Amino acid sequence: MTNLSLKLAETMTSSGIKSVYGEPIVVDGTTIVPVAAVQFGFGAGEGPGEDSAPGGAGGGGVAVPFGAYISDETGVRFRPNLITLLAVAIPFVWVAGHAWSRVIRALKR
């Protein structure tokens, strides 16, 4: 079981950068490099016995696309993924507003 966990960790460590920065794509002289936040998690366990102990393993991952670097004749620039920005910004704005309302209520007392 331990060997499986170490092998998975090795594989994910070596492919981390490849997962975050995708392979460059060239379209009509413009190079596009996608960028994402990638997270993997794995776990494994065995029972207390020697050979007959039950065990298990699991894992998963998530990738959040942030945008892309675009290189053309005008230079290199980053184009964010607006949907991801909204998905992150809306909860942040809600929490910040909720916190400010509590601060204002506390100051009024």
N, C-alpha and C positions, 0 to 999 in steps of 0.2 A: 504494500500500500504506500509506503514512504517513497519508494522509487517512482511510482506514478506521479505523486505530488511534485517531486523534484523535477521530473521530466516536463510536466506541464509548466512549472515556474520558469524553467530554462527556455522553453519555447516562447512563452509570453514575453520574457525579458528581451530576447533577441528580436522579436517582431514588433516591439513597442513603437519605435520611430516610424516603421513602415505603416503602422496603424494610424498614427497621429497625422503624419503628412503622407497623403496618398500619392500614388504614382502620377507624375506630371502628364498632362494631356495637352497635346498641341492641336489647335484648330485654327486654320487660316493664318498661321504665323503668330498666334497668341498662345502663350503657355499658361495653363491653369493648374495650380497645385492645391487640392482640397486640404482643409485643416479641420481637425476634430479633437475633442477631448475623449480619451479612451480609458476605460477602467475595467480591469479584470479581477475576479476573486475566485479562489479555489479553496476547498477544504477537504480533509480526509480524516478518518478515525477508525480505530479498531477497539474491540472489546478487551477486557483484561486477560483473557485466556491466551494460551500459546497458539495452537494450530486451528482449533475449531471455533475461535471467537468470531462473531459476526463483525463486519466492518462496512464502511460506506464511504463514498466520495461524491463531491458535487462541485459545480463551478458555474460561472456565468460572466457576462460582460455587458457593457453598455458603451455606446459611442454617441456623442453629441456633436453634430456638425456646427462649427463656428463660422465658417466661410471659406474663402479661397484667396490665395495669392495669384494675381494676374499680372503677367509680364507681356508687354507689347512694345510697339515703337515709342510710346509716350513714357515708358518706365514701368516700375514694379509698384503695385498698390495692393492693399488688402480690401476685399469686398466682404463685409460681414453678411451672415445669414440672418435676415431680419426676423424670420419666424422664431429662431432660437433666441435672439435678443428680446423679443416680446415675451417668449415663454419664461425667460429669466427675469425680465423687468417687471412684469405684472405682479408676481408674488412679492418681489422686493418692495415695490411701491406700496402695496397693501400693508405689509408688515411695518414699513417706515411710517405710514399714515396712522396705523393703529398705535404705534409706540408714541408718536407725537401727541395724539389725542389723550393718551394716558398721562403724559407729562403735563399737558395743559390743564387737565382735570386736577392733577396733584398740586399744581401751582395755584389754582383758584381756591383751594381749601385754606 
